[in-house]
Amino acid sequence: MDLLKELRGFLPDDQVTVNQTVLEQHSRDESYHAPHLPDVVVFPKSREDVSKVLQFANKHQIPVVPFGVGSSLEGHVIPYRGGITLDFQLMNRILEIRPRDMLVRVQPGVLRTQLNKELSKHGLFFSVDPGADATLGGMAATNASGTTAVRYGVMRDQVRDLEVVLADGRIIHTGGLSAKSSSGYNLTGLFVGSEGTLGVFTELTLRVYGIPEATMAARATFPSVKNAVDAAVAIISTGIPVARIELVDAISIKQVNRFSGTDYPEAPTLFLEFHGNEPGLKQDVESATELAMQEGCQGFQFETDSKARSQLWEARHNLAYAFIKASPGKKLMSTDVVVPLTELTGAIEHARQMLDEYGIEGAVLGHVGDGNYHAVLMTDPNNPDDVKRTEHVNASIVEYALSRGGTCTGEHGVGVGKMKYQRQEHGDALDLMAAIKKSFDPNGILNPGKLIPAI
Amino acid sequence: MDLLKELRGFLPDDQVTVNQTVLEQHSRDESYHAPHLPDVVVFPKSREDVSKVLQFANKHQIPVVPFGVGSSLEGHVIPYRGGITLDFQLMNRILEIRPRDMLVRVQPGVLRTQLNKELSKHGLFFSVDPGADATLGGMAATNASGTTAVRYGVMRDQVRDLEVVLADGRIIHTGGLSAKSSSGYNLTGLFVGSEGTLGVFTELTLRVYGIPEATMAARATFPSVKNAVDAAVAIISTGIPVARIELVDAISIKQVNRFSGTDYPEAPTLFLEFHGNEPGLKQDVESATELAMQEGCQGFQFETDSKARSQLWEARHNLAYAFIKASPGKKLMSTDVVVPLTELTGAIEHARQMLDEYGIEGAVLGHVGDGNYHAVLMTDPNNPDDVKRTEHVNASIVEYALSRGGTCTGEHGVGVGKMKYQRQEHGDALDLMAAIKKSFDPNGILNPGKLIPAI
């Protein structure tokens, strides 16, 4: 079948392309996973465009892969079975801001920074911050989170409603404008994190927050990673409502300084942020400082002005890119496990041991307030031995987490990279997931080969 | 088939009964919905008991209805098709408290107050507080919330893992101990709020919180319901993190005073609570007071000692019972809509108009910080005209909410009472819900006739 011709039969010519460069741009994400070309890329402009494409694809059993900016880390957007990639860059409008309802309605191609720029005019912000300037559609598809989840929750906590085009082209809404609901099954939560395998998002209604009265950022350095993690666990367990609490190990600080031009002390560090009213925040900072000191904190450096604060988080966000830049020819493999807080110190020590044992120059960092950390492993995709060795370390870290009630992925998602752990993590529950997939997408056209392993 | 004999074939005699009084206790909930007897009541002691009963019931296509304490408000536990009621009062153990992980593992028959009593020994509390001393299993089944949801979220936000027995007797876990996960579809969120129609809970792992350093409760009286609601909306929109903010109208205050022996001014009132560190809380209280004064607040009365605070919330919790006691022979019909905050004042004014127009002596109260309110309508179940009139008002309130992006039920759930609004609220998404039901429970034995209307 001539896909280009068929699709141009019901879509304007400039919304459908088989240009080689464009196909290549849609053949990969930011991870080490092998690229694969789609047969065609479509740029929908409306829910109706998406619905028409899906009706067509469903009839002819052609795979369809939704695509934001390709910042996924487990191969989610790589079209391993070819077919149609739906790129949402033309559906990037902020449709409605309702400041008093603390809600915003957006198209899936809206970027995180684009949304926050607009929201700031109303004294509001969108809380989820995965580092990458991802699209809101992509963030909902992977249930992204990041540095602020410890205070404001993950993507799933922010989505009130999704407009979804189903495999057969039907358009549904999963929720509404209510702050809560006990009506019907929770389809919103089911679609968030479904990685394009159950339906394609064409609109999102999201919860937003008022910009806090006061914000304070800080860096706390420790003699060891263990001390830093123990301090983080103490701060969280005490109930201090930190807005961010990030572990950055010494190797990562080196990369930060090199890439971002900072001169932070090259020691295990917690990056912290506090939000609140002035007096409450002051008290929170005091309590946190005290707990950090009890863990041997060697310096608690406050970033009071907004420029230094921005630089701090900018540096943290750019860490993955810093590693990528520092390792030419290599690609990023990142673990993303979560463990209960009481298991966190042991888990991070185990990860460090594995890295040392296998001679991998990687970093350990992450969202320790949630028990979520990343071992950043650079690997050479053209060197099978290197990939195998790195994958072995990756697997060992995942096994450690799963054996302690943890999860194989806290925020990156399953994609193709974490599929092999799904049975071990979910047991027979995986069969229920497969049954849902089968019932929502009987022809298996929606991002096939992702999330749910062939059973 | 002799159900008693068959069930006693694989369960101890004292765990299975057809005693008439026991059957009657399991024929109703706290609502106006007509009672119906189960054929037999089973008291499981373990997941294995539940699994055996479900395997048996599935084989013989016998309905199974899980039962906590019967405090549901939409007929959820009424076995309209007879069959087996599973009463969880013997599965009422707190299995594990992990204070540093802020987690607790419980059996489904554990009561809310029982859990909080135990947690308080560790400086912890469980946040969800629906008023009734319900079981945790029942609260998860209906996605209950209540007064503290505005700060801590609803039941769905607290559940980390469910052990669920499926219709065919298989036992699965929906989650784990992680604070967040992007692994697989979100089955935990799907089962929470499924009202016993997708599986039966045998264990719950729940998030708990540290008891806040400082707590302050207050009553603020206003010249009108509109002023009270506008003040609440202003407080929420400003981002003051109130822990509770409840509207209690003048009629309800009268009932409170009569039933609970208080002497609160009989005017539209907000009941508030603040949690935080001392200085932060003080600032929050000041900001809230200022906003209330701008809406004509006639008195901001603080309940500083813990006894007066307990009395305040006790009085609020007993409101439903106060109305029931004040109307002998009548039963409770409660609306439970949620609307976006900007629609709340209009919605409550509309509800008040409907009550006046139809001469129904009812109250309007609720969790206004979430946009969730209840019109409490007492009706005589033996007077069809009375029921019809009350149902008409109920329907009109629901229609108003749905037409403004709201939901027909914020926390009570669908049961049988809100089934008729499911198509209107969910549109084609209801077909997806029905498909999930069909795939999880192909023989339709799990709480049949609830939540999902026959399609």
Chai-1 contact restraints between the chains, C-beta under 6 A:
chainA,res_idxA,chainB,res_idxB,connection_type,confidence,min_distance_angstrom,max_distance_angstrom,comment,restraint_id
A,R100,B,S237,contact,1.0,0.0,6.0,A-B,restraint_1
A,R100,B,L341,contact,1.0,0.0,6.0,A-B,restraint_2
A,R100,B,T342,contact,1.0,0.0,6.0,A-B,restraint_3
A,D101,B,P340,contact,1.0,0.0,6.0,A-B,restraint_4
A,D101,B,L341,contact,1.0,0.0,6.0,A-B,restraint_5
A,D101,B,T342,contact,1.0,0.0,6.0,A-B,restraint_6
A,T142,B,S182,contact,1.0,0.0,6.0,A-B,restraint_7
A,N143,B,S182,contact,1.0,0.0,6.0,A-B,restraint_8
A,S145,B,K180,contact,1.0,0.0,6.0,A-B,restraint_9
A,V154,B,K180,contact,1.0,0.0,6.0,A-B,restraint_10
A,R170,B,D428,contact,1.0,0.0,6.0,A-B,restraint_11
A,I172,B,D428,contact,1.0,0.0,6.0,A-B,restraint_12
A,I172,B,A429,contact,1.0,0.0,6.0,A-B,restraint_13
A,T174,B,A429,contact,1.0,0.0,6.0,A-B,restraint_14
A,G176,B,G405,contact,1.0,0.0,6.0,A-B,restraint_15
A,G176,B,T407,contact,1.0,0.0,6.0,A-B,restraint_16
A,L177,B,P340,contact,1.0,0.0,6.0,A-B,restraint_17
A,L177,B,G405,contact,1.0,0.0,6.0,A-B,restraint_18
A,S178,B,V338,contact,1.0,0.0,6.0,A-B,restraint_19
A,S178,B,G406,contact,1.0,0.0,6.0,A-B,restraint_20
A,S178,B,T407,contact,1.0,0.0,6.0,A-B,restraint_21
A,A179,B,D370,contact,1.0,0.0,6.0,A-B,restraint_22
A,A179,B,G371,contact,1.0,0.0,6.0,A-B,restraint_23
A,K180,B,S145,contact,1.0,0.0,6.0,A-B,restraint_24
A,K180,B,V154,contact,1.0,0.0,6.0,A-B,restraint_25
A,K180,B,D370,contact,1.0,0.0,6.0,A-B,restraint_26
A,K180,B,G410,contact,1.0,0.0,6.0,A-B,restraint_27
A,S181,B,T407,contact,1.0,0.0,6.0,A-B,restraint_28
A,S182,B,T142,contact,1.0,0.0,6.0,A-B,restraint_29
A,S182,B,N143,contact,1.0,0.0,6.0,A-B,restraint_30
A,S182,B,G193,contact,1.0,0.0,6.0,A-B,restraint_31
A,S182,B,T409,contact,1.0,0.0,6.0,A-B,restraint_32
A,S182,B,E411,contact,1.0,0.0,6.0,A-B,restraint_33
A,S182,B,G413,contact,1.0,0.0,6.0,A-B,restraint_34
A,S183,B,T407,contact,1.0,0.0,6.0,A-B,restraint_35
A,S183,B,C408,contact,1.0,0.0,6.0,A-B,restraint_36
A,S183,B,T409,contact,1.0,0.0,6.0,A-B,restraint_37
A,S183,B,V414,contact,1.0,0.0,6.0,A-B,restraint_38
A,S183,B,E425,contact,1.0,0.0,6.0,A-B,restraint_39
A,G184,B,Q422,contact,1.0,0.0,6.0,A-B,restraint_40
A,G184,B,H426,contact,1.0,0.0,6.0,A-B,restraint_41
A,G184,B,M433,contact,1.0,0.0,6.0,A-B,restraint_42
A,Y185,B,L190,contact,1.0,0.0,6.0,A-B,restraint_43
A,Y185,B,M433,contact,1.0,0.0,6.0,A-B,restraint_44
A,N186,B,G189,contact,1.0,0.0,6.0,A-B,restraint_45
A,N186,B,L190,contact,1.0,0.0,6.0,A-B,restraint_46
A,N186,B,G193,contact,1.0,0.0,6.0,A-B,restraint_47
A,L187,B,A429,contact,1.0,0.0,6.0,A-B,restraint_48
A,G189,B,N186,contact,1.0,0.0,6.0,A-B,restraint_49
A,G189,B,G189,contact,1.0,0.0,6.0,A-B,restraint_50
A,L190,B,Y185,contact,1.0,0.0,6.0,A-B,restraint_51
A,L190,B,N186,contact,1.0,0.0,6.0,A-B,restraint_52
A,L190,B,L190,contact,1.0,0.0,6.0,A-B,restraint_53
A,G193,B,S182,contact,1.0,0.0,6.0,A-B,restraint_54
A,G193,B,N186,contact,1.0,0.0,6.0,A-B,restraint_55
A,G210,B,G239,contact,1.0,0.0,6.0,A-B,restraint_56
A,S237,B,R100,contact,1.0,0.0,6.0,A-B,restraint_57
A,G239,B,G210,contact,1.0,0.0,6.0,A-B,restraint_58
A,G276,B,G280,contact,1.0,0.0,6.0,A-B,restraint_59
A,N277,B,G280,contact,1.0,0.0,6.0,A-B,restraint_60
A,N277,B,Q283,contact,1.0,0.0,6.0,A-B,restraint_61
A,P279,B,P279,contact,1.0,0.0,6.0,A-B,restraint_62
A,P279,B,G280,contact,1.0,0.0,6.0,A-B,restraint_63
A,P279,B,Q283,contact,1.0,0.0,6.0,A-B,restraint_64
A,G280,B,G276,contact,1.0,0.0,6.0,A-B,restraint_65
A,G280,B,N277,contact,1.0,0.0,6.0,A-B,restraint_66
A,G280,B,P279,contact,1.0,0.0,6.0,A-B,restraint_67
A,G280,B,G280,contact,1.0,0.0,6.0,A-B,restraint_68
A,Q283,B,N277,contact,1.0,0.0,6.0,A-B,restraint_69
A,Q283,B,P279,contact,1.0,0.0,6.0,A-B,restraint_70
A,V338,B,S178,contact,1.0,0.0,6.0,A-B,restraint_71
A,P340,B,D101,contact,1.0,0.0,6.0,A-B,restraint_72
A,P340,B,L177,contact,1.0,0.0,6.0,A-B,restraint_73
A,L341,B,R100,contact,1.0,0.0,6.0,A-B,restraint_74
A,L341,B,D101,contact,1.0,0.0,6.0,A-B,restraint_75
A,T342,B,R100,contact,1.0,0.0,6.0,A-B,restraint_76
A,T342,B,D101,contact,1.0,0.0,6.0,A-B,restraint_77
A,D370,B,A179,contact,1.0,0.0,6.0,A-B,restraint_78
A,D370,B,K180,contact,1.0,0.0,6.0,A-B,restraint_79
A,G371,B,A179,contact,1.0,0.0,6.0,A-B,restraint_80
A,G405,B,G176,contact,1.0,0.0,6.0,A-B,restraint_81
A,G405,B,L177,contact,1.0,0.0,6.0,A-B,restraint_82
A,G406,B,S178,contact,1.0,0.0,6.0,A-B,restraint_83
A,T407,B,G176,contact,1.0,0.0,6.0,A-B,restraint_84
A,T407,B,S178,contact,1.0,0.0,6.0,A-B,restraint_85
A,T407,B,S181,contact,1.0,0.0,6.0,A-B,restraint_86
A,T407,B,S183,contact,1.0,0.0,6.0,A-B,restraint_87
A,C408,B,S183,contact,1.0,0.0,6.0,A-B,restraint_88
A,T409,B,S182,contact,1.0,0.0,6.0,A-B,restraint_89
A,T409,B,S183,contact,1.0,0.0,6.0,A-B,restraint_90
A,G410,B,K180,contact,1.0,0.0,6.0,A-B,restraint_91
A,E411,B,S182,contact,1.0,0.0,6.0,A-B,restraint_92
A,G413,B,S182,contact,1.0,0.0,6.0,A-B,restraint_93
A,E425,B,S183,contact,1.0,0.0,6.0,A-B,restraint_94
A,H426,B,G184,contact,1.0,0.0,6.0,A-B,restraint_95
A,D428,B,R170,contact,1.0,0.0,6.0,A-B,restraint_96
A,D428,B,I172,contact,1.0,0.0,6.0,A-B,restraint_97
A,A429,B,I172,contact,1.0,0.0,6.0,A-B,restraint_98
A,A429,B,L187,contact,1.0,0.0,6.0,A-B,restraint_99
A,M433,B,G184,contact,1.0,0.0,6.0,A-B,restraint_100
A,M433,B,Y185,contact,1.0,0.0,6.0,A-B,restraint_101
A,A435,B,S439,contact,1.0,0.0,6.0,A-B,restraint_102
A,S439,B,A435,contact,1.0,0.0,6.0,A-B,restraint_103
A,S439,B,S439,contact,1.0,0.0,6.0,A-B,restraint_104
